[in-house]
Amino acid sequence: MKKKTKYNVAIVGVTGAVGQEMVKILEERKFPVAKLRLLASSRSKGKEVKFESQKIKIEELTFQKSAFEGVDIVLSSAGSSVSKQFAPQAVQAGAVVIDNTSAFRMDPEVPLVIPEINAGDIAKHKGMIANPNCSAIIMLMAIAPLYKKRKIRRVICATYQSASGAGAKAMRELETQTKDFLEGKPVQKEAFPYQIAFNLFSHNSPVSDNGYNEEELKVIQESMKILHDDKIKIGITCIRVPVFRAHSQAIVVEFDQKPSPEEARKILSEAPGVCVVDDPKKNYFPMPIEASGKDGVLVGRIRKDLSHENALALFVAGDQLRKGAALNAIQIAEVLVKS
Ligand SMILES: NC(=O)c1ccc[n+]([C@@H]2O[C@H](COP(=O)([O-])OP(=O)(O)OC[C@H]3O[C@@H](n4cnc5c(N)ncnc54)[C@H](OP(=O)(O)O)[C@@H]3O)[C@@H](O)[C@H]2O)c1
């Protein structure tokens, strides 16, 4: 990408849970924006969004190459079917697309990047860079610093994924169901297949023949791609929980030799983008409510796994709308404009 002092940026899916966060983070981090274009479906055409001192009107996304002429960077977050339709056109028009959906993540021509882990892959892009799955980002932020120092053989992870991971509508559904349930009214289900208020259920993505759902398979495959390691063994169970925002994870990491919790705590406390929250005396550990709105992924309960001498157990919470999506995408854009 041509070096400039300021860049024309477009956000596709700006009214969504991730898109709204992208607008905030561009402003917070003072990304060098020349012109910001905001796009969504025809439903949102003409609505206004505040960015810095301006009010910007949302445009309807169209799938022609001409729609992206003059745009340097597209931050895309409108679902994978939308990305498949417009992103190749935007690349042809000369933009670099940072795509937050699953559409291109496993394409060998498309780098899949968490800047703290594999920023070097950004340079290989051919107009498209993929932002990983939110649970993959949060898990890898906790284990990659350990992986860089000690060989990891196997990871077992159980997730506690918030409602907003399924979008703005799902977040509203948790709120409405909670109110209705407490008022004794029947609970309406639209965004989720089951009641989310006062309940939890296996992740709402299709289950494949091997018994793993799409979300779990994404975490396994994307982690291997990001770490450049197709030998690492990952077992995962993804669960949706009645939390508004921030995903949590219980993780067991098996190394090729005995690990030390003290050394792991030191490595993690020095890792960029990680905050160690680990106070057993106060029983104070990562919580989604404290991870919400924060950039850092909280890691704690760092302890020996009692079932395996080479394993450590951790508990993690990270804001999946920020580090798991919008922030990670903007960090990729920051590397792009600095390189
Ligand atoms: N939520 C998360 O935590 C998270 C994390 C990582 C990745 N992601 C991925 O990011 C993407 C967006 O997720 P989200 O949670 O932000 O979803 P969301 O809240 O449901 O928002 C979807 C956005 O896409 C727009 N959109 C839908 N159909 C469109 C179309 N035909 N043309 C143009 N725009 C269209 C919507 O615009 P209207 O308002 O006009 O309908 C809205 O802005 C998904 O691929 C998701 O898997 C989400």
The ligand as an ORCA input file, in Angstrom:
! r2SCAN-3c Opt
* xyz 0 1
  N     -19.781    -10.132     17.339
  C     -18.557    -10.568     17.536
  O     -18.094    -10.668     18.682
  C     -17.689    -10.955     16.377
  C     -16.356    -11.265     16.647
  C     -15.524    -11.624     15.586
  C     -16.037    -11.688     14.330
  N     -17.349    -11.388     14.089
  C     -17.837    -11.458     12.717
  O     -18.057    -10.127     12.281
  C     -19.175    -10.085     11.394
  C     -20.181     -9.075     11.933
  O     -20.567     -9.469     13.218
  P     -21.473     -8.566     14.174
  O     -21.517     -9.291     15.447
  O     -21.046     -7.159     14.148
  O     -22.898     -8.711     13.446
  P     -24.205     -7.777     13.553
  O     -24.233     -7.047     14.829
  O     -25.337     -8.680     13.213
  O     -23.998     -6.719     12.358
  C     -24.049     -7.084     11.009
  C     -23.710     -5.893     10.151
  O     -23.712     -6.313      8.789
  C     -24.554     -5.453      8.040
  N     -25.162     -6.192      6.920
  C     -25.917     -7.289      6.974
  N     -26.308     -7.648      5.724
  C     -25.775     -6.745      4.874
  C     -25.792     -6.551      3.477
  N     -26.459     -7.378      2.657
  N     -25.132     -5.498      2.951
  C     -24.455     -4.644      3.748
  N     -24.393     -4.771      5.090
  C     -25.042     -5.808      5.640
  C     -25.593     -4.972      9.037
  O     -26.182     -3.786      8.525
  P     -27.729     -3.399      8.850
  O     -27.744     -2.885     10.250
  O     -28.004     -2.338      7.830
  O     -28.526     -4.630      8.670
  C     -24.706     -4.745     10.250
  O     -24.018     -3.522     10.112
  C     -19.684    -11.518     11.299
  O     -19.116    -12.137     10.179
  C     -19.172    -12.157     12.567
  O     -18.999    -13.547     12.444
  C     -18.180    -11.020     15.099
*
